[in-house]
Amino acid sequence: MSGLAIGLDDVRAAAVRLHGVAHHTPVLTSATADAMTGARLYFKPENLQRMGAFKFRGAYNALARLKDADAVPPGVVAFSSGNHAQAVALAGRLLGLETVIVMPSDAPAIKREATRGYGGEIVAYDRYTQDREAIGRDIATRRGLVLIPPFDHPDVMAGQGTATLELIQDVAALPDGGALDMLFVCVGGGGLISGAAVAAKALNPACRVIGVEPEAGDDVRRSLSAGHIVRIDPPRTIADGAQTTAPGHLTFPIIQALVDEVITVPDDALVAAMRFFAGRMKLVVEPTGCLAAAGAFSGQLDVAGKRVGVILSGGNIDLDRFAALVAA
Ligand SMILES: *Cc1c(COP(=O)(O)O)cnc(C)c1O
């Protein structure tokens, strides 16, 4: 009826599929962060999720739905060099589906190994001369596999929404808990925030949902002000999980309908947040995973006196790179 790609029922159904498979990550608090902002901050550390990011939720939900179908395909294809690839490979292994991951031939060895370690078959392509979507589609057609996109897919979006479902339920159950007044979520292609906004607006209607993008990659903010999807050049930012060039055709209408505001933060704010999480909360959070927190810390929005949810989206970063960034 709403015309949106997913609703609360889809997120709830995803939560049932993920129960006992995905980690129910905890809610973490920090007296230091509260003192810095004047807010009561509730962090949802998806860097502690299986394979190190919330992407496992969406990938597993999408693949589990394929297994439920009348005609189960032999497997799936994904094109990604990052967390989506590892998420699809792990979900495929758990569900007994073949997974083919189309990755640039110069993808970091650590990412290739992680994907292969989860049982994914890697097909390399030259990112300067070949079109990964065409390669993915060709493999899907030849081998009868289903293409699983990283964000613009209802089952992926619904799976990502389960992180917010858990956060809202867990914060409500705390001794001094209650409804969230605000929720900060990072934005790449918008899969995570569309699931989050659907869950948050249904359960805590007064909750303001705030998207946070890298300053260099503000495709969603621009799309919102234009009133239609705006495509930008690949942004230069350390937030490699948010280097998308446009929101999706399914995610954008949900963002338009349910997200209250989208703000941006510069890369140095991401580094400061990484240092904070490592130093104070003993958490390794990747640069993209720090977007929401950097937005909440930035002072752009008045968070004082409010109950504020903050999703830490992932923690996959090469240790040498982590050390170099936090040392600077
Ligand atoms: C994919 C990813 C994002 C962006 O998620 P979207 O659903 O594309 O908006 C943010 N953080 C991390 C760690 C990711 O892997």
The ligand as a MOL file (V3000), in Angstrom:
LIG
                    3D

  0  0  0     0  0            999 V3000
M  V30 BEGIN CTAB
M  V30 COUNTS 15 15 0 0 0
M  V30 BEGIN ATOM
M  V30 1 C 28.2610 -1.6500 2.7140 0
M  V30 2 C 28.6860 -0.9040 3.8910 0
M  V30 3 C 28.1320 0.3570 4.2060 0
M  V30 4 C 27.1150 1.0400 3.3220 0
M  V30 5 O 25.9010 0.3330 3.3200 0
M  V30 6 P 24.7530 0.6400 2.2500 0
M  V30 7 O 23.7230 -0.3820 2.4990 0
M  V30 8 O 25.3810 0.4970 0.8780 0
M  V30 9 O 24.2940 2.0280 2.4740 0
M  V30 10 C 28.5500 0.9800 5.3610 0
M  V30 11 N 29.4700 0.4330 6.1690 0
M  V30 12 C 30.0310 -0.7680 5.9140 0
M  V30 13 C 31.0250 -1.3080 6.8660 0
M  V30 14 C 29.6490 -1.4860 4.7690 0
M  V30 15 O 30.2080 -2.6700 4.5200 0
M  V30 END ATOM
M  V30 BEGIN BOND
M  V30 1 1 1 2
M  V30 2 1 2 3
M  V30 3 2 2 14
M  V30 4 1 3 4
M  V30 5 2 3 10
M  V30 6 1 4 5
M  V30 7 1 5 6
M  V30 8 2 6 7
M  V30 9 1 6 8
M  V30 10 1 6 9
M  V30 11 1 10 11
M  V30 12 2 11 12
M  V30 13 1 12 13
M  V30 14 1 12 14
M  V30 15 1 14 15
M  V30 END BOND
M  V30 END CTAB
M  END
